Amino acid sequence: MIKKFISELVGTALLVFFGCGTAVAVNTYCTNVVGLTFPFTLLIIALAFGLVLVALINTIGKVSGCHVNPAVSLAMLIDKRLDILDFIVYVCGQVIGAIGGAFALKAIFEGETSFAANGFGKLSLLPITTTQTVALVVEAILTFVFVLVVLSATADKKNENPSLVIGLTLTLVHLFGIPVTGTSVNPARSIGPAIVAGGDALSQLWVFIVGPLIGGILAALFFIFIIKNKDEEEFEEVVEFEDVEEEVEELPPVRKVARKAPAKKTTKKKAE
């Protein structure tokens, strides 16, 4: 249990450190010094989050499964891959790790104020479009997509390395969400930077906790009642077909019996 707690703590800290750290570095320094335009910074930040998740899945994934996200852990709990005690341990580790990662960024980037905290309204790149309701809906949808991929990719036993598809999905949702909310899809990732940044980021934090959790719940239900049931039906059909084959193979071989030609009847002539 303690190993899982430490793995989730360290993993979430690194996710915040590299993901949010890249956002801070790119937006604060690269844009001003190098003159990178928004499309390039958007791609760099999205890839940073995706790549660090790929790295984490291939390391701590062997210990805890590398959830590093309370929304993912909640979905795993609903799908009965996680018990309630593990869920509490995972979420505690994730939140503590995210706060630690955010404070590490504060120590490095002196004078920074946002620390890539999520937000809507004036804290968004689209302040007129991104209202509180829009932010809540967008976060729920993006988290739904991400968590659904996580559940499906990790449930497929034939998929020996699901890290790539999960990491690319996280990159995808960031490409859409960064201009709108900064992209949370992870309550822990939002809690850390919001606590360090304070102010409006902290007052808006509830949206980036509730939205992802709703998305995670919906993803778990969709996976259980739509995708998982379909997989089980197909599996049962395959098993039934294999059982029929085994029964056929177990039948005794057919023996060929040679038929003897009927003996010719000889008749003796009656004596006249």
N, C-alpha and C positions, 0 to 999 in steps of 0.2 A: 504493500500500500504506500509506504513512504517513498519508494522509488517512483511510483506513478505520480505522486504529488510533486516531487522534485522535478521530474521530467516535464510535467505540464507548466510548472512555475518557470523553469529555465526556457522552455520552448516559447511560451507567450512573451517572456521578456525579450527574447531575441527577435520575435516577430515584430514587436513594437519598435525595438531598437533599429533594426534594419529597414523595416517598411516605413515607419513614421520618420526615422532619421534620414532616409533618402528623400522623402518629401520636403523636409526642412532644408536639407542641403541644396536640393535642386531649386526650390522656390526662392530661397533666401540668397544663395550665393551664385549658383550657375546662371540663373536668369539675369542677374545684375552684372556679373563679371563677363560671362561668355556670350550672353545675349541669346540664350536658347528661347525659342518660341514655345507657346503652350502645347502644341501637338507633341513636341519632343519631350517636354517635361512630363506630360500625361503618360506617355508610353514608358518612360523610365521609371516613374513611380509605380505604375501598374505591374511592370515586370519585377520590380524589387519585391513587392508583396508576394507575387507568384513564385519567384525563385527561392526566396527564403523558406516558404512553406514546403517546396519540393525537398530542400535540404533537410528540413526538420522531420518530414515524414520518413525519410530514409535513415534517420538516426534515432530519435526518441520514439519514433513510430513502433519500434520493436519492444518498447517498454510499456507505453501508455496508449498507443494507437495514434498519438499526436493529434488530439482534438484542438488544443490551444484556442478554444472558442466555446463559451457557454452554450451558444445556440446549437453547435454540433453535439455537445454532451447531452443537451436536453433531448435532441432527436434520437440519440443512441439510447437514452433512458426509455423513451416512449417505445422504441423498437425492441426493448428488452435485451439490448446488448450490454447494458450498464445497469447495475443496481443502484439504489438510492444513496447508499453510503459512498460508493465510488463517485457518483455524481457530485455529491457535496465536496468531496476531497478534490475532484478535478476543478470545480468552479473556484474554490478557494485558492488553489494553486494558480489558476489562470489570472484571477484578479490581482493577486499579490505580485505575480510576475509582470503583468502589464504596468502596474504602478512603478515597480522597480525599473523597468525598461524606460519609462517616461522620465523618471528622475535622472537616469543615466544620460539621457539626451539633454536635460537641463544643465547638467554639469559640463557637457561638451559645448553646447551652443549658447554661449552667454549672450544675453540681450534678446533672445528669441522669446516670443510671447504666445504663439499658437501651438507649437509642438504637434502640428498636423491634427489638431482636435477636430472632431466632426461638428457640423453646425448647419443651420438653415437661416434664411433671411440674410442679414448683413454679413453673416459668417460664411455664406455660400458664394461660390463664383457666379451663381445665377440668383442674385438676391430677390429679384422680382418674381421669378418663377417658383423658387423653392420656399414655399410656405411650410408651416408646421405639418399640415396634413400631407402635403406632397412628400416631405422628407420621410414621414412615417410609412407611407405607402411604398415609396421607392426602396427603402431599407427592407421592408417585408418581402418585396418581390425579389430583390437581389439575393437576400439571404435564402429564400425559398429555392432559387436556382442552385446556389452554391451548396447548400446542405443536401439537396436532393442528389446532386452528383456525388457528394461524399458518401452518402448511404448506398447508392447504387454501385459505385466503384469498389467500395470495401466489401460489399456483399458478394460480388462476383468472384468465386474461387478460382476461376480461370485467369483472372487479372492478377498476375504475380506482383506487379509494380504499379499501383494506382496513383502514385505520387505525381506523375506528369499531368494526367488529366485533371486532377484536383488543383494542382498549381496553376494550370492554364485557365481553369474556370475562375479561380480567384483573380487572375489577371484580367479576364473578360469583364467581370462585374465591376472591377475598378475602372476600366476604360469608360464604362457608362456612368458610374456613380461619382467619380472624383469631381466633375464640374457641378454636380447637384448637391451632394452632402459631404464630399470628401471620402465617401465609402467607408461604412463601418462593417456591416454584416457580421459583427463580432462585438458583443457588449464589453468584453474585457479590453479589447483594443481601444474602445471609446472611453472607458473609465479612466485608464492611466493618463493619457494626455489631457483629459478634461480636468482632472484633479490638479495636475501641474499647472495648466494654463489658467484655471479659475474663471471668474467673471461669467460672461454669457455662455461660454462653452460648458460650464458646470450647470447652469440653469437649464440648458437645452439637453442635457445628458439623457434624461428619461426617454426621449424619442429614440435614441440610439441603443437603448436597452430593450424597450418594449418592441420596437420594429423588428429587430433581428430575432427576438424570441418568438414573435408571432410567425415569422417566416420559417423558423426552425420547426415549430409545431406543425404548420401546414405541410412542410416537406415530409416530415415523418408520417403523417396521416396519408399523404398521397403515395408514398413509397409502400406503406403497409397494405393499403386497400386496392391499389392499382398495379403497381410494379411487382411487388412481392407475391401477390396472389397469382399473377400471370406466370411468374417464374415457377411457382410451386405446381401449377397445373401442367406446364410443359414438362417439369421434372417427373411428375406422376405418370404422364403419358409415356415418357421414355422408359421409366421403370417397368410399366406394364408390358411394353413391347419387348423389353429384355427378358422379362419373366416368361413370355410366350416362347421366345427363342430357346431359353433354357429347357423348357418343358419339351419342346420338339427334339432338342438334342438328347434328352434323357430317354426318349422312346427307344425300345430295343430294335436293333437292326432287322430289317426284313430278310428272312432267309428264303432263298430260292430252292424250291423243292422240284427235283426233276421227276417228271412224270414218266412212268414206264409204259411202253407201248402195250396195249392189251394182247394177251397171249392168243395165238391163233388156235381156234378149236378144230381139232381133227376128228373126223367122223369115220367110223368104220362101216364099210359096206356090209349090209346085212346079207348073209348067205341066202342065196335064193333057195 
